[in-house]
């Protein structure tokens, strides 16, 4: 497996391409509370633009969400957008995640209400005050994706980690002590949202048994993937992967409802059957040749049953490129 350098956990020298982007992503789920979430900060140094998405959700809780935008003058290891902040204590060590502000209430349906998408200042959805101070602590060595031509329009480098997430989360004045598991990824390079026909980003988090983080993308009908299985034998690069996805009817794009997957790396494997509990649709659009293309990403919280009869939780991105 490629060995990441210590500096790769921090920012990289950007290129002049306006699509060059550096991003961090964190997810978590607490089994005892039935509460999880994910957030991401992405920065485009050539434009001086930064954006974030911040979600708190659970199978019996409302989906709270906001996407915010900001600007910056210096590409540095200070990552903050609209009250959301990330800070590394040291490369590949604990990361501190903090937020103080409001999120839009997207309701308790499987699909988040579309009126809740976007910045809090523009959304007509009701607001919920949220505050958290969480720490992501990796449990395994970081996994650096293998360089290949297919990835060149999505990233120059991509690193996944699996670990513990602990701290305090306050929702609407009610305080919860979080003690769960989570995933982290870090990407840098040109990101062309419209290059692949589709992609799947997956983390499977389990309190016992092997865990999984992978990214796969489809180009001209062919799928390529990379990632790793994390377990008692350490970190093993992905050697086999197969999946099947079930959907239900929805205008413009079917709604994902179930996923079955099996991933193997070395002597370790993850095999789960999952049911989608929550979905947040995320849209990126562009005008092209008199029409419009949309990269439609359904970010899903998935309850999974393992072959051993245990419960795992997964975060899955179901992305497809659509023409309008």
Backbone torsions as a table, in degrees:
resi	resn	phi	psi	omega
1	UNK	NA	145.3	174.1
2	UNK	-60.1	147.0	-179.1
3	UNK	-108.0	115.0	179.3
4	UNK	-70.6	147.1	175.6
5	UNK	-84.9	157.5	180.0
6	UNK	-57.0	-39.9	-177.4
7	UNK	-65.3	-21.4	-176.8
8	UNK	-67.9	-14.1	177.1
9	UNK	-79.6	-12.4	-179.4
10	UNK	-107.3	-170.4	-174.7
11	UNK	-72.3	161.5	-179.1
12	UNK	-119.0	160.9	177.2
13	UNK	-68.2	118.4	-176.1
14	UNK	-77.6	158.2	170.9
15	UNK	-94.9	169.9	-178.1
16	UNK	-77.3	-13.5	-179.7
17	UNK	-58.5	125.6	-178.3
18	UNK	-64.0	-16.2	178.2
19	UNK	-86.1	-8.7	179.7
20	UNK	-64.2	130.3	-169.4
21	UNK	-142.1	141.6	172.3
22	UNK	-119.8	129.3	-175.0
23	UNK	-140.8	151.9	172.5
24	UNK	-126.0	147.4	-179.1
25	UNK	-140.4	138.8	176.3
26	UNK	-134.5	140.4	172.2
27	UNK	-130.9	162.4	174.9
28	UNK	-158.2	160.2	170.8
29	UNK	-150.8	134.6	177.5
30	UNK	-108.4	113.2	-176.5
31	UNK	-62.6	-42.5	-174.9
32	UNK	-67.5	-37.6	-178.1
33	UNK	-89.6	-20.4	-175.0
34	UNK	67.8	30.8	-178.4
35	UNK	-125.6	137.7	175.8
36	UNK	-144.1	-170.2	178.5
37	UNK	178.2	173.6	172.5
38	UNK	-152.8	157.3	176.2
39	UNK	-151.9	160.5	178.3
40	UNK	-152.4	144.5	171.4
41	UNK	-124.0	126.0	176.6
42	UNK	-122.9	140.0	-176.3
43	UNK	-129.6	136.2	176.7
44	UNK	-115.1	96.6	-173.7
45	UNK	-61.9	-35.0	-178.4
46	UNK	-63.4	-27.4	179.3
47	UNK	-101.9	-16.3	-174.7
48	UNK	69.6	26.7	-178.7
49	UNK	-108.1	143.8	175.3
50	UNK	-132.9	148.8	178.0
51	UNK	-142.2	159.0	179.8
52	UNK	-144.3	156.9	164.0
53	UNK	-131.1	144.0	-173.7
54	UNK	-142.9	120.0	-174.8
55	UNK	-133.6	135.2	167.5
56	UNK	-121.5	130.8	-175.9
57	UNK	-156.2	174.9	176.7
58	UNK	-175.1	162.2	-176.1
59	UNK	-64.4	-21.4	179.5
60	UNK	-121.4	16.7	-176.3
61	UNK	-123.4	156.3	174.1
62	UNK	-63.9	152.9	172.7
63	UNK	-87.4	118.7	178.3
64	UNK	-107.1	128.5	-168.6
65	UNK	-151.8	150.9	169.0
66	UNK	-158.9	142.7	169.4
67	UNK	-115.2	126.7	-175.5
68	UNK	-125.7	163.4	-177.5
69	UNK	-134.1	151.5	-177.9
70	UNK	-154.4	177.9	176.2
71	UNK	-131.6	159.7	178.7
72	UNK	-150.4	158.8	-178.2
73	UNK	-107.4	-21.3	-177.5
74	UNK	-131.4	128.3	177.1
75	UNK	-79.8	104.3	-174.0
76	UNK	-135.4	178.9	178.5
77	UNK	-84.2	15.7	171.1
78	UNK	-91.4	108.7	-176.3
79	UNK	-112.0	106.2	-179.8
80	UNK	-152.9	134.7	176.1
81	UNK	-145.2	119.2	171.1
82	UNK	49.8	48.4	176.7
83	UNK	89.7	-9.5	177.4
84	UNK	-96.9	131.5	-178.2
85	UNK	-141.1	147.1	175.0
86	UNK	-124.5	142.2	176.3
87	UNK	-147.2	129.2	177.5
88	UNK	-87.7	131.9	174.1
89	UNK	-77.9	-31.0	173.4
90	UNK	-168.6	158.3	-179.5
91	UNK	-56.4	130.0	-179.7
92	UNK	57.8	24.8	172.4
93	UNK	-108.3	-160.5	177.7
94	UNK	-62.8	145.3	172.3
95	UNK	-117.4	135.5	178.6
96	UNK	-96.2	128.2	-178.3
97	UNK	-116.7	127.7	-177.1
98	UNK	-138.1	150.7	175.0
99	UNK	-154.8	141.8	172.0
100	UNK	-146.5	118.5	-177.9
101	UNK	167.1	-150.7	179.0
102	UNK	-123.4	149.8	173.3
103	UNK	-123.9	153.7	178.4
104	UNK	-78.6	139.9	178.9
105	UNK	-86.2	110.3	-178.8
106	UNK	-93.1	7.5	175.5
107	UNK	86.2	-177.2	-175.4
108	UNK	-110.5	9.7	174.3
109	UNK	-71.5	163.8	178.2
110	UNK	-59.2	-44.9	176.8
111	UNK	-94.3	129.6	178.2
112	UNK	-59.5	138.1	176.6
113	UNK	-59.0	130.0	-174.7
114	UNK	-65.4	-23.2	178.8
115	UNK	-67.4	-17.8	-179.9
116	UNK	-87.5	-9.5	-179.0
117	UNK	-75.7	148.8	179.4
118	UNK	98.5	-174.9	-178.3
119	UNK	-65.9	151.4	178.5
120	UNK	-63.4	-32.7	-178.1
121	UNK	-69.9	-16.5	-178.7
122	UNK	-110.2	-13.3	-175.0
123	UNK	-85.1	135.9	175.0
124	UNK	-79.6	-5.0	-178.6
125	UNK	-66.0	154.1	176.0
126	UNK	-65.9	154.1	-175.1
127	UNK	-107.0	147.2	177.3
128	UNK	-127.6	125.0	176.3
129	UNK	-69.3	133.2	-178.2
130	UNK	-135.7	140.1	174.6
131	UNK	-142.2	138.0	171.5
132	UNK	-149.0	150.9	171.0
133	UNK	-133.5	103.7	-175.1
134	UNK	-122.4	155.5	176.1
135	UNK	-126.3	124.4	172.1
136	UNK	-93.8	122.5	179.1
137	UNK	-120.6	115.1	-177.3
138	UNK	-65.7	143.9	177.9
139	UNK	-103.6	-15.3	-175.6
140	UNK	-133.3	170.4	173.1
141	UNK	-65.8	149.3	177.4
142	UNK	-69.9	149.6	178.2
143	UNK	-111.8	119.2	178.5
144	UNK	-97.1	127.2	-178.4
145	UNK	-66.3	147.4	178.7
146	UNK	-72.2	138.1	177.4
147	UNK	-67.8	133.6	174.9
148	UNK	-155.1	153.3	-173.9
149	UNK	-58.7	-35.6	-175.0
150	UNK	-63.4	-26.4	-176.7
151	UNK	-82.6	-10.3	-166.2
152	UNK	-62.2	-24.4	178.0
153	UNK	-95.6	4.7	176.6
154	UNK	-114.6	-34.0	177.6
155	UNK	-170.4	157.7	168.0
156	UNK	-86.8	-34.6	178.6
157	UNK	-148.6	147.8	-179.9
158	UNK	-146.9	130.4	-177.5
159	UNK	-127.9	132.9	175.8
160	UNK	-111.2	148.4	172.5
161	UNK	-142.6	153.1	174.7
162	UNK	-124.8	140.8	-178.6
163	UNK	-166.9	-163.6	177.5
164	UNK	-94.8	146.5	172.4
165	UNK	-127.0	121.4	-177.4
166	UNK	-137.3	152.3	177.7
167	UNK	149.7	-156.5	-174.1
168	UNK	-119.6	134.2	178.2
169	UNK	-127.9	126.3	178.7
170	UNK	-116.5	123.9	-179.5
171	UNK	-122.8	116.3	178.4
172	UNK	55.8	34.8	178.9
173	UNK	88.9	-8.0	178.7
174	UNK	-98.2	127.6	-174.9
175	UNK	-98.8	135.0	178.6
176	UNK	-123.4	138.2	175.6
177	UNK	-94.4	111.0	-175.4
178	UNK	-87.1	129.8	172.2
179	UNK	-144.6	91.9	-175.5
180	UNK	-142.1	-160.6	179.4
181	UNK	-119.7	158.6	-177.0
182	UNK	-156.2	173.7	179.1
183	UNK	-127.5	156.4	177.3
184	UNK	-138.2	138.5	167.8
185	UNK	-135.8	155.2	-177.7
186	UNK	-138.3	123.5	179.8
187	UNK	-125.9	149.4	172.6
188	UNK	-147.9	145.7	-179.6
189	UNK	128.4	-175.9	178.2
190	UNK	-65.7	132.6	176.7
191	UNK	-121.2	106.1	176.0
192	UNK	-103.5	100.1	-176.3
193	UNK	-60.7	-19.2	-171.9
194	UNK	-104.6	4.6	-179.8
195	UNK	-73.2	-49.9	180.0
196	UNK	-80.6	152.7	173.5
197	UNK	-72.1	-30.9	-179.0
198	UNK	-164.2	162.4	169.2
199	UNK	-151.5	165.1	176.7
200	UNK	-134.5	121.8	170.5
201	UNK	-113.9	132.6	-171.3
202	UNK	-139.0	133.4	159.0
203	UNK	-125.6	136.4	176.1
204	UNK	-115.4	117.2	-176.0
205	UNK	-108.8	130.3	-177.1
206	UNK	-137.1	139.6	178.6
207	UNK	-71.1	-26.5	172.0
208	UNK	-142.9	154.7	-177.5
209	UNK	90.3	165.9	-177.4
210	UNK	-62.8	151.4	177.6
211	UNK	-121.1	173.8	-169.3
212	UNK	-147.4	141.8	166.4
213	UNK	-141.7	129.3	-179.9
214	UNK	-154.1	162.3	173.7
215	UNK	-135.9	129.8	175.3
216	UNK	-131.6	148.2	-177.7
217	UNK	-139.9	151.6	-178.6
218	UNK	-111.5	125.8	177.8
219	UNK	-125.2	120.2	179.1
220	UNK	51.9	39.5	176.0
221	UNK	88.6	-9.6	-178.5
222	UNK	-105.9	135.6	178.9
223	UNK	-95.4	139.3	169.7
224	UNK	-128.0	150.3	-179.1
225	UNK	-149.9	161.1	172.9
226	UNK	-151.9	163.7	-178.3
227	UNK	152.0	-165.3	-175.5
228	UNK	-153.5	156.3	171.2
229	UNK	-102.4	134.0	-176.2
230	UNK	-116.6	126.4	-177.6
231	UNK	-167.4	-160.7	-177.5
232	UNK	-57.9	-27.5	179.4
233	UNK	-88.4	8.7	179.9
234	UNK	95.7	-141.5	-176.5
235	UNK	-112.2	121.1	179.4
236	UNK	-119.6	124.8	177.7
237	UNK	-59.8	147.1	-175.9
238	UNK	-61.8	129.6	176.9
239	UNK	-116.2	-26.3	178.7
240	UNK	-143.1	146.1	175.3
241	UNK	-154.1	136.5	173.1
242	UNK	-147.7	149.6	-178.2
243	UNK	-151.9	160.6	168.0
244	UNK	-139.6	141.7	-175.5
245	UNK	-125.1	134.8	173.6
246	UNK	-108.7	147.2	-178.3
247	UNK	-135.3	167.7	171.6
248	UNK	-125.1	164.3	-175.7
249	UNK	-66.8	139.1	175.6
250	UNK	-158.8	142.1	179.1
251	UNK	-57.0	136.6	173.8
252	UNK	76.4	-39.4	-177.9
253	UNK	-152.1	125.6	178.3
254	UNK	-57.2	145.9	179.1
255	UNK	-88.0	123.5	177.3
256	UNK	-65.7	135.0	-178.8
257	UNK	-121.3	-33.8	-179.4
258	UNK	-145.4	152.9	174.1
259	UNK	-143.1	136.0	169.8
260	UNK	-115.0	136.8	179.6
261	UNK	-147.5	153.1	172.1
262	UNK	-138.5	126.6	179.5
263	UNK	-129.5	137.6	179.6
264	UNK	-127.5	145.0	173.9
265	UNK	-150.3	122.6	-174.8
266	UNK	58.0	-130.7	178.5
267	UNK	-92.6	3.4	-175.2
268	UNK	-106.4	149.0	176.1
269	UNK	-147.8	154.7	174.8
270	UNK	-121.8	125.8	177.5
271	UNK	-135.2	119.3	-176.5
272	UNK	-139.8	155.6	168.6
273	UNK	-118.4	119.7	-171.6
274	UNK	-120.4	147.0	176.2
275	UNK	-116.1	129.4	-177.3
276	UNK	-70.0	126.0	179.9
277	UNK	-100.9	-35.7	-178.2
278	UNK	-145.8	148.6	178.0
279	UNK	-137.8	131.4	169.7
280	UNK	-115.6	112.4	177.7
281	UNK	-78.8	134.8	-179.4
282	UNK	-124.0	130.6	-173.1
283	UNK	-119.8	136.6	167.9
284	UNK	-126.3	128.6	-176.3
285	UNK	-128.4	156.6	174.0
286	UNK	-151.3	149.1	174.7
287	UNK	-83.7	138.6	-176.6
288	UNK	-154.1	119.3	173.9
289	UNK	50.9	47.3	177.0
290	UNK	79.9	-5.0	177.7
291	UNK	-120.5	-157.9	-179.9
292	UNK	-147.4	140.3	174.1
293	UNK	-110.6	143.6	178.7
294	UNK	-129.2	125.7	169.3
295	UNK	-91.1	105.0	-173.4
296	UNK	-102.7	112.9	-176.2
297	UNK	-113.3	111.2	172.7
298	UNK	-88.9	105.0	175.8
299	UNK	-85.7	122.0	-171.3
300	UNK	-121.9	141.6	167.5
301	UNK	-96.0	125.2	-170.4
302	UNK	-126.3	126.2	172.6
303	UNK	-86.0	127.3	-172.8
304	UNK	-120.6	139.1	169.2
305	UNK	-100.9	130.6	-179.7
306	UNK	-92.6	167.7	178.3
307	UNK	-63.3	-25.9	-179.9
308	UNK	-84.6	3.6	178.9
309	UNK	82.5	13.9	178.0
310	UNK	-98.2	170.2	178.4
311	UNK	-106.3	131.4	172.0
312	UNK	-122.2	163.3	176.1
313	UNK	-123.5	139.3	-176.9
314	UNK	-127.3	149.5	166.6
315	UNK	-109.9	127.1	-175.5
316	UNK	-132.6	132.9	171.6
317	UNK	-101.2	120.1	174.7
318	UNK	-105.5	94.7	-175.4
319	UNK	-105.8	137.7	174.2
320	UNK	-139.8	146.6	176.5
321	UNK	-92.4	123.4	-176.3
322	UNK	-120.0	152.0	174.0
323	UNK	-109.9	137.4	178.3
324	UNK	-106.5	NA	NA
